[in-house]
């Protein structure tokens, strides 16, 4: 372990190891709020990884219930001893965070246990909103006061970023037989579901990926147009910059989501983030 990593708190180290994108976003939070941001991201990761962590859906349901009980324990004053729960309890107390978004994030992850693709784009966006908007609301509660209109705009950015993330995860999801992307969108553009399940991007699949990529861009542009782009909110704005870079890369790859370079981390991201925050152009 490096001296740098040894100086990180348990939540920050967890996020750095398992969620490098959000780790970089958190670095741009005001210093006094950064640890709280790491803690929320760590909680989100622990809940989001449920399906990957279990071999049976029933065990996944039990794990989600454990997290529900843990959140309840925080709010009734009996937090469990756990590397994320204890700092989360301190974060909730320090910022007066409401319980509902935490329950919302946990409940939304029940859909992951079904191991079936989304029915259509509407269900896809509804799921992505359910798994991101509560986190956005909690982060805004830490970073800066936000009016409902701007909160909705920040949620649009998060949904667009999450949609691009699911495009990048397509190869993994299909390979482990936990497909996510809606077959209806594939079929609408002439793609073959069987080919897609075998990690082959036929012409129809590439057209479908282009349509989904463009939808992500639309959500991001829609969100950015309704925000004040305040520096304090950088962790919620930087996903826009990253997602746009990734949709540009996907276009260069002829909208083949199975190309390995599409899933690679870009070492230039951190410099792109510094520039975006400096000039307030995300």
C-alpha positions as CSV (number, residue, x, y, z in Angstrom):
1,X,0.0,0.0,0.0
2,X,1.4,3.4,-0.9
3,X,1.7,6.2,1.6
4,X,-0.9,8.1,-0.3
5,X,-3.5,5.4,-0.2
6,X,-2.8,4.7,3.5
7,X,-3.8,8.3,4.3
8,X,-7.2,7.8,2.8
9,X,-10.2,7.1,4.9
10,X,-11.9,3.7,4.5
11,X,-14.7,5.2,2.3
12,X,-12.3,7.1,0.1
13,X,-10.0,4.1,-0.3
14,X,-13.0,1.9,-1.2
15,X,-14.2,4.4,-3.8
16,X,-10.7,4.9,-5.3
17,X,-10.4,1.1,-5.7
18,X,-13.8,0.3,-7.0
19,X,-15.3,3.5,-8.5
20,X,-12.4,5.5,-10.0
21,X,-14.7,7.8,-11.9
22,X,-16.5,9.0,-8.8
23,X,-13.3,9.1,-6.9
24,X,-12.0,11.7,-9.4
25,X,-15.3,13.6,-9.3
26,X,-15.0,13.8,-5.5
27,X,-11.5,15.3,-5.7
28,X,-13.2,18.5,-7.1
29,X,-15.6,18.9,-4.1
30,X,-14.7,21.7,-1.7
31,X,-12.2,20.3,0.8
32,X,-14.5,20.7,3.8
33,X,-17.1,18.5,2.1
34,X,-14.9,16.0,0.3
35,X,-14.9,13.3,2.9
36,X,-18.7,13.4,3.0
37,X,-18.8,13.0,-0.7
38,X,-16.5,10.0,-0.5
39,X,-18.8,8.5,2.1
40,X,-21.9,8.8,0.0
41,X,-20.1,7.3,-3.0
42,X,-18.9,4.4,-0.9
43,X,-22.4,3.7,0.3
44,X,-23.7,3.9,-3.3
45,X,-21.0,1.4,-4.4
46,X,-21.8,-1.0,-1.6
47,X,-25.5,-1.1,-2.6
48,X,-24.9,-1.0,-6.4
49,X,-22.5,-4.0,-6.3
50,X,-25.1,-6.3,-4.7
51,X,-25.9,-8.4,-7.8
52,X,-22.2,-8.8,-8.6
53,X,-21.5,-10.0,-5.1
54,X,-24.0,-12.8,-4.8
55,X,-24.6,-16.1,-6.6
56,X,-28.3,-16.2,-5.9
57,X,-31.0,-13.6,-6.1
58,X,-32.4,-14.5,-2.7
59,X,-29.0,-13.7,-1.2
60,X,-29.0,-10.4,-3.0
61,X,-32.4,-9.6,-1.5
62,X,-31.1,-10.4,1.9
63,X,-28.1,-8.1,1.4
64,X,-30.3,-5.3,0.3
65,X,-32.5,-5.8,3.4
66,X,-29.3,-5.7,5.5
67,X,-28.6,-2.2,4.1
68,X,-32.2,-1.1,4.7
69,X,-31.8,-2.2,8.3
70,X,-28.5,-0.5,8.6
71,X,-30.0,2.8,7.4
72,X,-32.8,2.4,9.8
73,X,-30.3,1.8,12.6
74,X,-28.6,5.1,11.8
75,X,-31.8,7.1,12.0
76,X,-32.9,5.5,15.3
77,X,-29.4,6.1,16.8
78,X,-28.0,2.5,16.7
79,X,-25.6,2.4,13.7
80,X,-23.8,-0.8,13.0
81,X,-20.0,-1.1,13.3
82,X,-19.0,-1.1,9.7
83,X,-16.4,0.8,7.6
84,X,-19.1,2.6,5.6
85,X,-22.0,2.7,8.1
86,X,-20.2,4.5,10.9
87,X,-18.8,7.4,8.7
88,X,-22.2,7.5,6.9
89,X,-23.9,8.0,10.3
90,X,-21.6,10.9,11.1
91,X,-22.2,12.4,7.6
92,X,-26.0,12.2,8.0
93,X,-25.8,13.8,11.4
94,X,-23.4,16.6,10.2
95,X,-25.5,17.6,7.2
96,X,-29.0,16.6,8.4
97,X,-29.5,14.3,5.4
98,X,-33.0,12.8,5.0
99,X,-33.6,9.1,5.0
100,X,-35.8,8.7,1.9
101,X,-33.1,9.0,-0.7
102,X,-31.1,6.2,1.0
103,X,-34.1,3.9,1.0
104,X,-34.7,4.9,-2.6
105,X,-31.3,3.9,-3.7
106,X,-31.6,0.5,-2.0
107,X,-35.0,-0.2,-3.4
108,X,-34.0,0.7,-6.9
109,X,-31.4,-2.0,-6.8
110,X,-34.0,-4.7,-6.5
111,X,-34.4,-4.5,-10.3
112,X,-30.8,-5.7,-10.7
113,X,-31.8,-9.1,-9.2
114,X,-34.1,-9.9,-12.1
115,X,-31.2,-10.5,-14.6
116,X,-33.2,-9.5,-17.6
117,X,-32.7,-6.6,-20.1
118,X,-34.8,-3.5,-19.8
119,X,-38.0,-3.7,-21.8
120,X,-37.5,-0.4,-23.7
121,X,-35.9,3.0,-23.4
122,X,-38.6,4.3,-21.1
123,X,-37.9,1.6,-18.5
124,X,-34.1,2.1,-19.0
125,X,-34.3,5.8,-18.2
126,X,-36.7,5.2,-15.3
127,X,-34.2,2.7,-13.7
128,X,-31.2,5.0,-14.3
129,X,-33.1,7.9,-12.7
130,X,-34.1,5.7,-9.7
131,X,-30.5,4.6,-9.2
132,X,-28.9,8.1,-9.6
133,X,-31.4,10.9,-8.6
134,X,-31.4,10.1,-4.9
135,X,-27.6,10.2,-4.8
136,X,-27.7,13.5,-6.7
137,X,-30.1,14.9,-4.1
138,X,-27.9,13.7,-1.2
139,X,-24.8,15.2,-2.8
140,X,-26.5,18.5,-3.4
141,X,-27.5,18.5,0.3
142,X,-23.8,18.4,1.1
143,X,-22.3,20.6,-1.6
144,X,-24.7,23.6,-2.0
145,X,-28.3,24.6,-1.7
146,X,-30.1,23.8,-5.0
147,X,-33.5,24.8,-6.3
148,X,-35.8,22.0,-7.6
149,X,-35.3,23.1,-11.2
150,X,-31.5,22.8,-10.9
151,X,-31.7,19.6,-9.0
152,X,-33.8,18.1,-11.8
153,X,-31.1,19.3,-14.3
154,X,-28.3,17.7,-12.3
155,X,-30.4,14.5,-12.2
156,X,-30.6,14.6,-16.1
157,X,-26.8,14.8,-16.3
158,X,-26.5,11.9,-13.9
159,X,-28.9,9.8,-16.0
160,X,-27.1,10.6,-19.2
161,X,-23.8,9.7,-17.6
162,X,-25.2,6.5,-16.3
163,X,-26.6,5.6,-19.7
164,X,-23.1,6.0,-21.2
165,X,-21.8,3.8,-18.4
166,X,-24.2,1.0,-19.3
167,X,-23.1,1.2,-22.9
168,X,-19.5,0.8,-21.7
169,X,-20.6,-2.1,-19.5
170,X,-22.4,-4.0,-22.3
171,X,-19.6,-6.5,-22.9
172,X,-19.4,-7.4,-19.2
173,X,-23.2,-7.6,-18.7
174,X,-23.7,-9.8,-21.8
175,X,-20.7,-12.1,-21.0
176,X,-22.1,-12.9,-17.5
177,X,-25.6,-13.3,-18.8
178,X,-27.0,-10.3,-17.0
179,X,-28.1,-8.2,-20.0
180,X,-29.2,-4.7,-19.4
181,X,-29.7,-2.8,-22.7
182,X,-33.2,-3.1,-24.1
183,X,-33.8,-5.6,-26.9
184,X,-36.6,-3.4,-28.2
185,X,-34.1,-0.7,-29.1
186,X,-31.9,-3.3,-30.8
187,X,-34.8,-4.7,-32.8
188,X,-36.1,-1.2,-33.7
189,X,-32.8,-0.6,-35.4
190,X,-32.5,-4.0,-37.0
191,X,-30.1,-5.5,-34.5
192,X,-30.1,-9.2,-33.7
193,X,-30.3,-10.0,-30.0
194,X,-28.5,-13.3,-30.4
195,X,-25.5,-11.5,-32.1
196,X,-25.5,-8.9,-29.3
197,X,-25.5,-11.6,-26.6
198,X,-22.4,-13.1,-28.4
199,X,-20.7,-9.7,-28.2
200,X,-21.1,-9.1,-32.0
201,X,-22.1,-5.6,-33.0
202,X,-24.0,-5.9,-36.3
203,X,-25.1,-2.9,-38.2
204,X,-28.4,-2.7,-36.4
205,X,-26.7,-2.9,-33.0
206,X,-24.4,-0.1,-33.9
207,X,-27.4,2.0,-35.0
208,X,-29.1,1.2,-31.7
209,X,-25.9,2.2,-29.8
210,X,-25.8,5.5,-31.7
211,X,-29.4,6.2,-30.7
212,X,-28.7,5.5,-27.1
213,X,-25.5,7.5,-27.2
214,X,-27.4,10.5,-28.7
215,X,-30.1,10.2,-26.1
216,X,-27.5,10.4,-23.4
217,X,-26.0,13.5,-25.0
218,X,-29.5,15.0,-25.1
219,X,-30.1,14.4,-21.4
220,X,-26.7,16.0,-20.6
221,X,-27.2,19.0,-22.8
222,X,-30.7,19.4,-21.3
223,X,-29.3,19.3,-17.8
224,X,-26.4,21.6,-18.4
225,X,-28.7,24.3,-19.9
226,X,-30.6,24.5,-16.6
227,X,-27.7,24.7,-14.2
228,X,-25.7,27.6,-12.9
229,X,-22.5,25.6,-13.2
230,X,-21.4,26.7,-9.8
231,X,-17.9,25.5,-8.8
232,X,-19.2,23.9,-5.6
233,X,-21.3,21.5,-7.7
234,X,-18.4,20.3,-9.8
235,X,-18.8,16.6,-8.7
236,X,-22.3,16.7,-10.2
237,X,-21.2,18.6,-13.3
238,X,-18.0,16.7,-14.3
239,X,-19.9,13.6,-15.3
240,X,-21.2,15.6,-18.3
241,X,-17.6,16.2,-19.5
242,X,-16.7,12.6,-19.1
243,X,-19.8,11.2,-20.8
244,X,-19.4,13.5,-23.7
245,X,-15.7,12.4,-24.2
246,X,-16.9,8.8,-24.1
247,X,-19.7,9.3,-26.6
248,X,-17.1,10.9,-28.9
249,X,-14.9,7.8,-28.5
250,X,-17.8,5.5,-29.2
251,X,-18.5,7.4,-32.4
252,X,-14.9,6.9,-33.5
253,X,-15.3,3.2,-32.8
254,X,-18.3,3.1,-35.2
255,X,-20.6,2.6,-32.2
256,X,-19.3,-0.8,-31.4
257,X,-19.6,-1.0,-27.6
258,X,-17.6,-4.3,-27.5
259,X,-14.3,-2.7,-28.6
260,X,-12.0,-3.0,-25.5
261,X,-10.7,0.5,-25.8
262,X,-14.3,1.8,-25.1
263,X,-14.1,0.4,-21.6
264,X,-10.6,1.6,-20.8
265,X,-10.0,4.4,-18.4
266,X,-8.7,7.6,-20.0
267,X,-5.7,9.0,-18.1
268,X,-6.5,12.4,-19.5
269,X,-9.8,12.6,-17.7
270,X,-8.3,14.4,-14.6
271,X,-6.8,17.1,-16.8
272,X,-10.1,17.5,-18.7
273,X,-11.9,17.9,-15.3
274,X,-9.5,20.6,-14.1
275,X,-10.0,22.5,-17.3
276,X,-13.8,22.1,-17.3
277,X,-14.0,23.4,-13.7
278,X,-11.6,26.2,-14.4
279,X,-13.5,27.6,-17.4
280,X,-16.9,26.3,-16.2
281,X,-17.6,24.5,-19.5
282,X,-18.7,21.0,-18.9
